[in-house]
Amino acid sequence: MSTVVLDTITGKSTATTITIGSTPVVSASANSMTIRGEGSNQTSIQQGLAKAWWSSNDVTLKDSFNIASITDVAGSTYDFTFTNAMANDDYAYPCATLNTTGNDVILTTGVLTTRVRQKGIGSTDGSAGDTQPCGAAIGDLA
């Protein structure tokens, strides 16, 4: 059984706004829930969240969200398969990999493929190499 503990219940002038502490949470229409961020800026709860993220050690996921599996395709190319697909292949892919110079990326709704280029201590060639790929997918879920 759940318990709700509160000091006061006060009716609001609109049914689309609730306040938690002193922070208003507003929903003007479906899928448009916002919350006040830094200062007076509004942040979309749906658009402002990573829909998938991962940290791995070669083909072993160390930690992840919405990632069903990781596959080492070949030549330091990895497939990250989403548990829940993205709505399209236009999502953002901010990526960080340990000691890298760059990545080749292929985005689809169900799989993100990335080729990791390693630049370790003393290495300047940026050749492909096994490393610890990590990253995120930010966009709309299907």
Backbone as CSV, one residue per row, in Angstrom:
resi,resn,N_x,N_y,N_z,CA_x,CA_y,CA_z,C_x,C_y,C_z
1,MET,0.838,-1.168,0.000,0.000,0.000,0.000,0.885,1.234,0.000
2,SER,0.494,2.271,-0.739,1.237,3.523,-0.816,0.699,4.528,0.180
3,THR,1.547,5.415,0.613,1.161,6.479,1.528,1.513,7.817,0.905
4,VAL,0.580,8.738,0.892,0.812,10.096,0.420,0.840,10.998,1.646
5,VAL,1.956,11.694,1.835,2.106,12.589,2.969,2.243,14.005,2.418
6,LEU,1.393,14.911,2.871,1.438,16.283,2.400,0.902,17.213,3.454
7,ASP,1.186,18.496,3.245,0.723,19.498,4.190,-0.612,20.087,3.781
8,THR,-0.753,20.420,2.492,-1.950,21.105,2.038,-2.288,20.675,0.626
9,ILE,-3.553,20.533,0.325,-4.017,20.334,-1.042,-4.722,21.616,-1.447
10,THR,-4.265,22.211,-2.552,-4.853,23.449,-3.036,-5.253,23.266,-4.485
11,GLY,-6.443,23.642,-4.843,-6.897,23.564,-6.224,-6.124,24.519,-7.116
12,LYS,-5.874,24.119,-8.353,-5.152,24.957,-9.314,-6.147,25.561,-10.294
13,SER,-5.754,26.675,-10.904,-6.635,27.334,-11.860,-6.684,26.579,-13.182
14,THR,-5.640,25.807,-13.482,-5.643,24.982,-14.693,-5.311,23.549,-14.312
15,ALA,-5.842,22.615,-15.057,-5.589,21.206,-14.776,-4.261,20.746,-15.370
16,THR,-3.543,21.639,-16.048,-2.310,21.238,-16.725,-1.055,21.575,-15.935
17,THR,-1.172,22.142,-14.747,-0.010,22.533,-13.967,-0.072,21.919,-12.581
18,ILE,1.027,21.313,-12.163,1.176,20.898,-10.776,2.474,21.516,-10.276
19,THR,2.595,21.659,-8.984,3.806,22.213,-8.396,4.349,21.228,-7.393
20,ILE,5.645,20.927,-7.537,6.337,20.053,-6.595,7.355,20.930,-5.893
21,GLY,7.160,21.123,-4.587,7.962,22.119,-3.880,7.615,23.470,-4.448
22,SER,8.592,24.166,-4.991,8.304,25.442,-5.652,8.515,25.335,-7.165
23,THR,8.639,24.108,-7.663,8.911,23.903,-9.087,7.639,23.520,-9.831
24,PRO,7.193,24.369,-10.776,6.007,24.010,-11.563,6.348,22.962,-12.615
25,VAL,5.478,21.987,-12.755,5.565,20.985,-13.815,4.338,21.214,-14.677
26,VAL,4.546,21.516,-15.966,3.468,21.979,-16.832,3.293,21.048,-18.018
27,SER,2.042,20.741,-18.364,1.747,19.974,-19.564,0.615,20.655,-20.300
28,ALA,0.960,21.337,-21.400,-0.046,22.043,-22.183,-0.794,21.097,-23.103
29,SER,-0.176,19.994,-23.487,-0.806,18.995,-24.350,-0.067,17.675,-24.193
30,ALA,-0.568,16.646,-24.844,0.063,15.329,-24.747,1.526,15.397,-25.164
31,ASN,2.380,14.707,-24.424,3.815,14.604,-24.703,4.547,15.941,-24.653
32,SER,4.066,16.885,-23.848,4.733,18.179,-23.773,5.044,18.584,-22.333
33,MET,5.255,17.630,-21.457,5.517,17.930,-20.051,6.854,18.649,-19.904
34,THR,6.851,19.804,-19.240,8.078,20.550,-19.006,8.261,20.787,-17.519
35,ILE,9.495,21.041,-17.148,9.815,21.384,-15.767,10.803,22.541,-15.812
36,ARG,10.738,23.404,-14.817,11.667,24.531,-14.797,13.063,24.006,-14.526
37,GLY,13.984,24.363,-15.399,15.379,23.960,-15.243,16.146,25.040,-14.530
38,GLU,17.333,25.313,-15.017,18.163,26.344,-14.429,17.533,27.717,-14.664
39,GLY,17.528,28.542,-13.634,16.933,29.875,-13.758,15.462,29.773,-14.092
40,SER,15.036,30.470,-15.149,13.639,30.424,-15.554,13.443,29.574,-16.811
41,ASN,14.489,28.882,-17.263,14.396,28.053,-18.471,13.515,26.830,-18.241
42,GLN,12.794,26.450,-19.280,11.937,25.264,-19.228,12.635,24.107,-19.958
43,THR,12.588,22.917,-19.398,13.174,21.732,-20.005,12.070,20.723,-20.268
44,SER,11.995,20.217,-21.495,11.026,19.179,-21.832,11.447,17.875,-21.182
45,ILE,10.557,17.275,-20.422,10.875,16.006,-19.774,11.059,14.911,-20.820
46,GLN,10.258,14.901,-21.875,10.385,13.873,-22.903,11.624,14.099,-23.771
47,GLN,11.817,15.309,-24.284,12.916,15.588,-25.200,14.257,15.732,-24.491
48,GLY,14.250,16.046,-23.220,15.491,16.323,-22.511,16.160,15.118,-21.894
49,LEU,15.661,13.927,-22.169,16.224,12.725,-21.559,16.935,11.856,-22.584
50,ALA,18.024,11.219,-22.175,18.674,10.230,-23.032,17.747,9.017,-23.102
51,LYS,17.488,8.526,-24.300,16.605,7.368,-24.475,17.381,6.059,-24.397
52,ALA,18.706,6.139,-24.495,19.582,4.987,-24.300,20.964,5.504,-23.952
53,TRP,21.699,4.744,-23.151,23.097,5.057,-22.864,23.807,3.781,-22.479
54,TRP,25.130,3.773,-22.616,25.887,2.564,-22.316,27.331,2.878,-22.001
55,SER,27.919,1.951,-21.279,29.334,1.938,-20.973,29.756,0.486,-21.126
56,SER,30.842,0.236,-21.850,31.220,-1.151,-22.103,32.724,-1.343,-22.048
57,ASN,33.099,-2.584,-21.943,34.488,-2.998,-22.014,34.558,-3.984,-23.164
58,ASP,34.925,-3.516,-24.346,34.830,-4.288,-25.583,33.382,-4.736,-25.762
59,VAL,33.078,-6.032,-25.730,31.706,-6.496,-25.965,30.944,-6.788,-24.679
60,THR,31.459,-6.394,-23.550,30.778,-6.609,-22.283,30.197,-5.293,-21.795
61,LEU,28.874,-5.231,-21.666,28.241,-4.034,-21.131,28.579,-3.918,-19.651
62,LYS,29.123,-2.769,-19.259,29.379,-2.517,-17.847,28.127,-1.961,-17.189
63,ASP,27.438,-1.074,-17.901,26.183,-0.510,-17.421,25.464,0.051,-18.635
64,SER,24.137,0.038,-18.602,23.401,0.522,-19.770,21.950,0.803,-19.418
65,PHE,21.303,1.518,-20.324,19.866,1.767,-20.260,19.324,1.639,-21.675
66,ASN,18.321,0.816,-21.879,17.663,0.581,-23.172,18.622,-0.018,-24.210
67,ILE,19.611,-0.775,-23.772,20.503,-1.490,-24.675,20.318,-2.982,-24.406
68,ALA,19.851,-3.705,-25.442,19.614,-5.143,-25.293,20.905,-5.937,-25.407
69,SER,21.803,-5.498,-26.313,23.040,-6.246,-26.506,24.073,-5.393,-27.220
70,ILE,25.321,-5.851,-27.131,26.429,-5.256,-27.861,27.125,-6.391,-28.608
71,THR,27.475,-6.129,-29.874,28.139,-7.130,-30.705,29.385,-6.515,-31.317
72,ASP,30.517,-7.226,-31.218,31.745,-6.802,-31.892,31.647,-7.326,-33.312
73,VAL,31.345,-6.459,-34.267,31.126,-6.864,-35.652,32.446,-7.267,-36.288
74,ALA,33.438,-6.401,-36.236,34.778,-6.676,-36.761,35.567,-5.382,-36.772
75,GLY,36.872,-5.494,-36.623,37.725,-4.323,-36.734,37.319,-3.190,-35.820
76,SER,36.999,-3.495,-34.580,36.575,-2.495,-33.595,35.285,-1.796,-33.984
77,THR,34.430,-2.485,-34.718,33.100,-1.976,-35.051,32.097,-2.682,-34.151
78,TYR,31.282,-1.911,-33.468,30.345,-2.447,-32.490,28.915,-2.114,-32.878
79,ASP,28.008,-3.071,-32.710,26.570,-2.851,-32.840,25.974,-2.763,-31.442
80,PHE,25.244,-1.696,-31.172,24.489,-1.557,-29.931,23.018,-1.673,-30.305
81,THR,22.366,-2.739,-29.881,20.964,-2.997,-30.220,20.068,-2.456,-29.116
82,PHE,19.129,-1.603,-29.505,18.210,-1.011,-28.541,17.162,-2.028,-28.080
83,THR,16.789,-1.974,-26.829,15.673,-2.767,-26.319,14.371,-2.226,-26.901
84,ASN,14.203,-0.914,-26.881,13.063,-0.226,-27.485,13.610,0.673,-28.585
85,ALA,13.116,0.490,-29.809,13.641,1.197,-30.976,13.391,2.697,-30.910
86,MET,14.215,3.427,-31.632,14.022,4.863,-31.797,12.965,5.084,-32.880
87,ALA,12.349,6.248,-32.885,11.276,6.547,-33.841,11.811,6.717,-35.263
88,ASN,13.054,7.200,-35.397,13.666,7.398,-36.712,15.177,7.323,-36.545
89,ASP,15.907,7.493,-37.638,17.366,7.418,-37.552,18.009,8.805,-37.507
90,ASP,17.264,9.794,-37.041,17.764,11.165,-36.945,18.113,11.565,-35.515
91,TYR,18.206,10.605,-34.603,18.487,10.927,-33.211,19.944,11.360,-33.031
92,ALA,20.190,12.067,-31.949,21.539,12.534,-31.638,22.334,11.409,-31.001
93,TYR,23.611,11.398,-31.288,24.506,10.377,-30.766,25.766,11.020,-30.200
94,PRO,25.675,11.595,-29.001,26.897,12.097,-28.386,27.710,10.910,-27.915
95,CYS,28.953,10.815,-28.330,29.728,9.624,-28.036,31.023,9.985,-27.351
96,ALA,31.393,9.148,-26.425,32.695,9.258,-25.789,33.287,7.861,-25.748
97,THR,34.528,7.737,-26.136,35.221,6.460,-26.034,36.595,6.721,-25.451
98,LEU,37.095,5.785,-24.698,38.356,5.951,-24.012,39.513,6.072,-24.996
99,ASN,40.284,7.132,-24.905,41.487,7.347,-25.724,41.200,7.230,-27.219
100,THR,40.294,8.037,-27.745,39.937,7.915,-29.149,40.234,9.177,-29.924
101,THR,40.299,9.023,-31.222,40.440,10.178,-32.095,39.192,10.427,-32.904
102,GLY,38.255,9.458,-32.982,37.038,9.659,-33.760,36.269,8.376,-33.935
103,ASN,35.073,8.463,-34.491,34.206,7.308,-34.676,33.504,7.388,-36.018
104,ASP,33.299,6.254,-36.638,32.425,6.146,-37.797,31.112,5.590,-37.267
105,VAL,29.979,6.232,-37.602,28.699,5.872,-36.996,27.650,5.614,-38.063
106,ILE,26.835,4.552,-37.864,25.658,4.270,-38.688,24.479,4.197,-37.731
107,LEU,23.453,5.033,-37.964,22.281,5.060,-37.100,21.100,4.430,-37.814
108,THR,20.436,3.478,-37.157,19.148,2.964,-37.605,18.210,3.032,-36.406
109,THR,16.943,2.747,-36.615,16.004,2.839,-35.493,16.256,1.775,-34.432
110,GLY,16.801,0.628,-34.825,16.977,-0.468,-33.872,18.399,-0.725,-33.434
111,VAL,19.380,-0.260,-34.213,20.789,-0.542,-33.909,21.634,0.683,-34.202
112,LEU,22.561,0.986,-33.310,23.559,2.008,-33.536,24.882,1.280,-33.744
113,THR,25.544,1.525,-34.870,26.829,0.894,-35.175,27.912,1.949,-35.114
114,THR,28.976,1.661,-34.388,30.075,2.608,-34.294,31.402,1.886,-34.432
115,ARG,32.336,2.528,-35.108,33.697,2.008,-35.230,34.582,2.886,-34.368
116,VAL,35.241,2.292,-33.408,36.062,3.027,-32.462,37.482,3.122,-32.989
117,ARG,38.024,4.317,-32.953,39.428,4.521,-33.317,40.187,4.849,-32.034
118,GLN,41.182,4.061,-31.772,41.901,4.184,-30.513,43.156,5.023,-30.676
119,LYS,43.376,5.878,-29.700,44.633,6.610,-29.633,45.114,6.504,-28.199
120,GLY,45.942,5.542,-27.950,46.436,5.311,-26.603,47.649,6.165,-26.299
121,ILE,48.158,6.028,-25.121,49.352,6.774,-24.715,50.505,6.394,-25.634
122,GLY,51.147,7.375,-26.215,52.264,7.135,-27.110,51.854,6.824,-28.533
123,SER,50.549,6.657,-28.812,50.068,6.355,-30.158,49.574,7.635,-30.808
124,THR,49.934,7.834,-32.070,49.490,9.026,-32.779,48.762,8.711,-34.070
125,ASP,48.637,7.406,-34.396,48.071,7.070,-35.705,46.559,7.023,-35.746
126,GLY,45.874,6.928,-34.587,44.409,6.888,-34.576,43.840,5.655,-35.238
127,SER,44.602,4.565,-35.279,44.123,3.342,-35.916,43.008,2.720,-35.097
128,ALA,42.222,1.876,-35.762,41.142,1.187,-35.060,41.738,0.275,-34.010
129,GLY,41.080,0.174,-32.892,41.572,-0.696,-31.844,40.514,-0.921,-30.794
130,ASP,40.607,-2.055,-30.098,39.644,-2.353,-29.051,39.814,-1.363,-27.909
131,THR,38.714,-0.909,-27.384,38.739,0.105,-26.341,37.472,-0.055,-25.510
132,GLN,37.019,0.980,-24.861,35.832,0.925,-24.016,34.785,1.884,-24.549
133,PRO,34.020,1.466,-25.583,33.030,2.382,-26.153,31.902,2.690,-25.176
134,CYS,31.500,3.947,-25.165,30.345,4.356,-24.389,29.665,5.476,-25.145
135,GLY,28.410,5.711,-24.873,27.701,6.740,-25.586,26.252,6.816,-25.158
136,ALA,25.462,7.512,-25.978,24.060,7.719,-25.663,23.290,7.966,-26.946
137,ALA,21.988,7.789,-26.884,21.086,8.126,-27.980,20.019,9.060,-27.421
138,ILE,19.864,10.218,-28.056,18.910,11.213,-27.592,17.975,11.551,-28.748
139,GLY,16.692,11.343,-28.570,15.706,11.583,-29.612,14.373,11.028,-29.170
140,ASP,13.558,10.622,-30.122,12.223,10.097,-29.822,12.206,8.574,-29.930
141,LEU,11.585,7.917,-28.954,11.371,6.476,-29.041,10.195,6.207,-29.977
142,ALA,10.210,5.025,-30.577,9.122,4.642,-31.497,7.811,4.511,-30.735
